[in-house]
Amino acid sequence: MPERDEKKSYVPLTPVQRERVRAHISGELGEGEVQVPLLRNNRHFGARVGVKTDRSGNQISGIRVNNLGDHNAVLRWEAFEAVLELLNQEDRDFLPGTAKGGPLGSDVCPLDSVEGYVARTVYGKQEGDHCFRRIAPLRGILLFCGLISRNDGQGGQGGLQLTELAKELLKGGVENAGTR
């Protein structure tokens, strides 16, 4: 088992692993906007690979999504990588968590949930901080791309785990990233 600190920061993906993940997601989403299903009410959101310039003039690359209030929001590549990094470390389901209804470290957004881990490691949030919700598009895109699966046995929350495809990508066994 890789070394971790007391706040459960896991061993990051290598540059090669990050590139494989980005190539696979980009290949699955393809050119233009794709409608990604949400888990409830037969709804979808739009997603496409893109870049956005923030207020400071910095470019943020990742996946543009239209379901986060700002219809031009970009989820950083690092957020997707953090989810896979977390799920790759332990052989168990991880609760998705939610930033809705509680701060980071609360019962609804535990530090070791997917949402909690991304908020802390990618967006620099501290325990007790309120976070911006990102779990729905992160989970939706990773499910759509076949990199995670969902176990419905976690009290309706649906624990998340890596698929065999993701494990192979992270090991380097998938030659044609971006194709199913």
Residue, then its C-alpha position, 0 to 999 in steps of 0.5 A: m500500500p502506498e504511503r499516505d499522510e494523516k489527511k489521506s492524500y494518496v499517491p498522485l497519478t504519474p504523468v503517463q497515467r494522467e496523459r492516458v486518463r486525459a486521452h481516454i476521456s477526450g476520446e470518449l467525449g469526442e468533438g463537440e458537446v456530448q449529453v451525459p446522463l445524470l443519475r436521477n430523473n432521466r436528465h442530462f448535461g452537456a460536456r465537452v473538452g475545453v479551456k476557460t480563462d479565469r478572472s486572473g487571466n489563467q487558462i484552465s483546461g479540462i471538461r466544460v460542463n453546463n450544469l454547475g450554475d455557470h454554463n461555461a464552467v470547466l472541471r479541471w483535469e486534476a479533479f478527474e485525476a484525483v477521483l481515480e487517484l482516490l479510487n485506485q488506492e484502496d479496494r473498497d467503495f467510496l461514498p460520493g459525498t456532497a457539498k450540498g447541506g454541509p461543510l467539508g468534513s461533515d457527515v454529508c461531505p466526509l474527508d474520505s468521500v470523493e467530493g471531499y477528497v477533490a475539494r481538499t486536494v484539487y481546490g485547496k479547501q480545508e475541513g469546515d470550509h463550504c465547497f462548490r458541488r462538483i460530484a454530479p458532473l465528475r461522477g457522470i463523466l467518469l461513468f459515461c467514459g467507463l472508468i468508474s462504476r456505482n454500487d447501489g448498496q450504500g444507502g442510496q448514495g451508491g459507492l464508487q469504484l474503478t472499473e477494470l478498464a480504469k485499472e488497466l489504464l492506470k497500469g498501462g495495459v490499454e493501448n487504444a485509449g479513447t475507444r471502447 
